Amino acid sequence: MPVVTTIEDKTARLSIQRPAKRNTLDIEMCNELKKQLLECNEDNAVRSIVISGETNVFCAGLDIDEMLNKPQEILKAFQKVIDALDYVEKPILAAVTGPAVAEGVALLYHCDLVFCGEHALFSLPNIALGKTPLYGISLLAVKSAGYKLAAQKILLSEPISPSEAIAMGIINHVLEDDKVLPQTFLAATRLGNLPPKALNATKRLLKAAYLSGTKEQKELEQETFDQLVDGAEMKEAFNAFMEKRKPNFD
């Protein structure tokens, strides 16, 4: 099972386990991740949720083969994961000990608390892959980082360091790599021992403020993306990536 859920001390851990594919998500994994999130939300034994990736990769985005052959299907499946992250009332934390790329970063933007290792690396290479941002990222990045830094990192598809990830609102804390999971679970345990109704209600208030305006922006993002999906630029970008060559957009 590529998404493995374990529960201990009122904390559910959802582990993305597809190391051979750098923990990229395919349609089946998106469906499973959404299902597990919603089940944890209804489980009275769970007070907090931790998402992590196996073998020092958090998530390198979506499955490339499915992006080439089933772009609409996999994007809809991942959007349901984002919807589930925003729907769940319980605190959702993420532990990042390696790369988080594209949709991997989108997951983090929709978690509540994110802890990362000092050697973690982040990237939003949408344009380099011939596509535009989705999931409200174009708004959330600008809200957190300001226009200039968001434009630099998104337009140039530049790598994002842990310190820059803090400025961009992607993460909360940078730790030594071997302390990421312990500190994430320590925070999850602390949350699990707080009054659950007050905690969950406060999260709803914070999330409503955080996501204010994203509905309209997501509609604009989708409209823009639909003009490019299945287009020549996206296909050339993905094919060049798979063939390890420089893309030709002329």
N, C-alpha and C positions, 0 to 999 in steps of 0.2 A: 504494500500500500504506500503510494508516494507521499501521502499526508498522514502522519501518524500522530494520534492524540493520546496523551496520558494525563491522568489527574492525580495530584498529590497535594495534600495540605491546602485544599480549597482553590488550587491553581491548576488550570488546564494548560498543558503545553501542546501546541500544534506545530509539529516539526515537518518542514518541507524536505523530503528525502528523495531527490533525484540527482545525485552528485555527478553521474555520467553526463548529464545534460546541464550542468551548472545550476541545478535547481530551477530551470525554466519551467513555467507552468503550461501544461496542455489543457484541453477542454475538460478532460476527466478530473484533473487535479483541481481546476477552478471550481468545478461542481462539488468536489469533496470538501474543499476548503470552506466554501459557502455553507455547506451542510453542517460541518463541524462547528463553525462559528454560531450558527443559529441553534444548534443543539446545546452548546455550552451556555447560551443565553437563557435557555429554559431549564437547565439543570441546577437544582437548588444546592447541589454539592460544590458548585463552581462559583467562586466570588471574583476571580480575575483570570485573564487569559494571556498567555505568552506565546508569541509566534517567533520561530527561529528557523534557521536553515542548517542542513547537515553539511559536514566536512568543510567548514570555513568559507562557505558561499551562502549568502542570505538568499538572494533570488536574482537571476540574470535576465528577468523579463519573461516574455511569452515564448512558447515553442516556435522556432523559426519555420519548420515545415508547415505547421498549421497556420502561421501568419501568411505564408505564401499561398497555401491551398484552401484555407477556410478562414480568411481574415474576419469576416463579419461574425461567424459563429464563435470564434475564440474571444473576440473583443466583447461580444455580448456576455459570454460566460464570465470573463474577468470583471466586467461592469457589475455583475451580480455579487462578486466578492466584495467590491468596493461598497455596494449598497448594504451588504451584510455588516461590514465594518462600521458603517455609519448608523446602522439600526441597533446593533447590540448595545444594551444599556450598561453592561459591566465593563470595567476598565480593561483595555487591550494594550499590552506592552509588546515591544519587539526587541529581540537580542540580535545584534548584527556583528558578526565576527569576520566578515569578508565583503566581497563586492555586492552592491545592490544597484541594479541597472534598470532603467526604464520603468516597467510596471513594478519592479522590486522597490523602486523609490516611491511609486504611487501608493503601494501598500503602507509604507512608513508615514506618508502624509496623512493617512486616514487612521493611524493608530494614535493612542493617547500619550504614551510615553515610549521613547526609543533610546536604548543604550547601545553604544557601538564601541568596538575595539579601536585602538590607536592606528592599526593598519587597515582598517576598513576603507573602502573607496566607493564613491557614489557617482552616478552618471545619468543624465537625461538626454540620450543621443537621438532624440526623435527626428530631428532634421537630417542628421547623418544617415538615418534609415528611411528617409523619404516620407516621413509622416509628421503630423503635428500633435501637440499635447492633448491629452484627454483627462477625464476624471477630475476636472477642476484644477489641475496642476498649474495652468497658466495664471489663475487667480491666486491660488494659495501661495505660490512661490513669490509673486510680486507683493502680496500682503506681508509676507514674512521678511523678505530680503530687500524689498524696494525694487524699483524697475531696473536699475542699472546692473546690479549683481545678477538678478534673475535673467536679464537679457544676455549678459555675458555667458552664463553657464548653459542656457538653453539654446541660444542662437548659434554659439560656437561649438556646442556639444562638448564643452570642456569637462574633464574630470572634476569632481567636487571632493575636496578634502574633508576630514571630520570637522575641523574648525569652521570651514565654509558651510558645512551641512548644518551646524548649529545656527549660523547666521541666516540660512535659508529656511529654517523652521522644519528641517527634516528629522533632526535628532535632538535629544536633551543633554546627554552626557557622553563624554569620551573617557574610556577606561583602558587599563592594560588588557590585552586580549584575553588572558585567562581569567579575568575578573568579570567579564561581561555577563555570562550566564548567572553566576552566583549573585551579582548585584541586581540583575533583573528580577530574579526570583525573590530576593530580599524585599525589593519594592513591591512585588506582587503579593507577597505574604503580608506586608504592612497594610496594603490596600484591603486584603481579604479580612483583616481584623478590625476594620473600621465599620461603623454602622452602615449596612448595605443600602438601605432606602435613601439615606441622606447622600451617600456616595454616588449612587447611580443617578439620583435626581440632579446633583451638582454637575455630573458629567454631561447630562442632557443639556443643561444651561450653557456650559462651556462649548459644547459641540454645536449648538444652535448659533452661537455667536461666531464661532470659527468658520462655519459653513455658510454664513450669511452671504447671499449673492452668488453662491456657486451654482444654483439651479440654472439661472440664466446664462452663466458663463459656460456651463457644461453643454447647454443646448447650442451655443455658438461654436464651441469646440467640436461637437459632433457634426454640425453642418459643414464646418471647414474640413474636418477629416474626411467626410464622405466624398468630398470633391477630389481627394487624392487616392483613396483606397482602391486597390486593384489597378492603379495607374502605373505608367512606365517607370517613374522615378522610384517608387517603392519597390517594385520588382527588381530593378537594377541594383538598388542598394542592398537588398537582402541576398540576391544572387552573388554580388561581388563579395559580400561578407562570407558567405558559405564557400566561395571559390578562392578566398584569401587573395583577392586582387583589388586594385584601385577601381572604384566605380567610374563610369563614364556617363555624365549627365548632359553631354552636348547633343 
